[in-house]
Amino acid sequence: MAFTAACGSDDGSAEVSNTGETTEAAGDDAVDGAVTTDASASGEDAAPAELITATVGVVGPKSGIAPFYFTESLRGFELAIPEIEERFGVRLEIIEADDEGSPEVASREVQKLLNETEVDAILGPAQSGPALQVAEIIQRAGRPWLISVAAADQVLDESVSPNWGFRFQNTNQQAIDVTADLLFKEGNTVGIFYSAEGYGQSNLDSMKTTAEARGQEIASEEGFEPGTPDLTSAVRRMKDAGVNSVFIAVSNGSDIASLMRAMEQVGFEPETKIATQTILTEFAELTTPEQRAGIVIPDPRDLTGAAYTGLMEMYEETYGEPAQLGAAVFPSYSAALAYGQAVAEVGDATDYEAVRLALEGIAEFDVNGRLFETPFGATDRSLYDSVASTWYLHEFGKNGEIVSLGHPS
């Protein structure tokens, strides 16, 4: 797997691909090409005869405690539909399924999509817990599986063959490989705050494994349930452990805001604070500049670069509001483009094995001006990798805006 930015790169730097010309951003197209229904609906709109039609089940917590994961997955996918029709002659019909944030409900809904609605591909579930629950079901059914948000490494077993999963989001372990160098500097005492569900637990397990492999120790671990209103006890225990370097593996920006308020109340001021991209949901508007100060966010995308910000502008023009979690929009948009390209190559969305092989064999695809070269293979199912020099570090500006710090030094 490899990726590169086109001329006019993701970060405005001198990274240039061998393919030459810059691809223009997708622009202001609306999502009129999308056909969105409930999972129980049949979808009566007929596609134009010249277009190849594919149905995709989009699964996420539409009515769960974190509905933005569903909304951003759905909208990211929708935004790519006009471009897919124009570039590839493929029409994507979306069938929505609400997993309520529950692994058990996700299992039921995915089986319904596969066996009753007979969708051609699955996008999601958006959260790691439900995605872990349905992984075997989708692999056994043999349909292309587009994993666009769920980041737990265990969601996708790359040893499975044939493997129907393709990951368009970085994994927890990839982020942790980059993060560990920042956390475990000489003289640092490391602690982890994590949300007590699939996402947080996966991050915790990955960081513990990484620390052990590096011969380093984690001094304190504090988990809490999403929505816990008072985190001062957990923060006080972390402070008492002498921690001065904190990893925040929490799945909801509002919970991280509660954590920062508790840290301010207790007077806990670690020198290093590393958060995952989930902090970008609701966090900035719920915190003060002082509470946001010093938090570093690693990401394989330059969140201030042209490819990313251009997509965020397209999102706001289309939906009339800014994205809550652009880090979910971008991979869902990427997944749609890759899938549409593969279906176009095969000419038939129902030839599932051929579509899977076409996804594996993509030589290059363009995501709003950022070019990804040979992103997948028979044993490489992830768009990104853990090479620190290709990642970007970010922080919050005074007004809550994201500022790029460039690549790790």
Secondary structure, DSSP 8 states (H G I E B T S, - for coil): -EEEE-SS-TTSSS---TT-S-----TT--STT-EEEETT--------TTSEEEEEEEEE-TTSS-THHHHHHHHHHHHTHHHHHHHH-EEEEEEEEE-TT-HHHHHHHHHHIIIII--SEEE--SSHHHHHHHHHHHHHHT--EEE-S---GGGS-TT-SS--EEE-S--HHHHHHHHHHHHS-TT--EEEEEESSHHHHHHHHHHHHHHHHTT--EEEEEEE-TT-S--HHHHHHHHHTT--EEEEE-S-HHHHHHHHHHHHHHT---SEEEE-GGGGTTTGGGS-HHHHTTEEEEESS-TTSHHHHHHHHHHHHHHSS--S-HHHHHHHHHHHHHHHHHHHHHS-TT-HHHHHHHHHT--EEEETTEEEES---SS--BS----GGG-EEEEE-TTS-EEEEES--
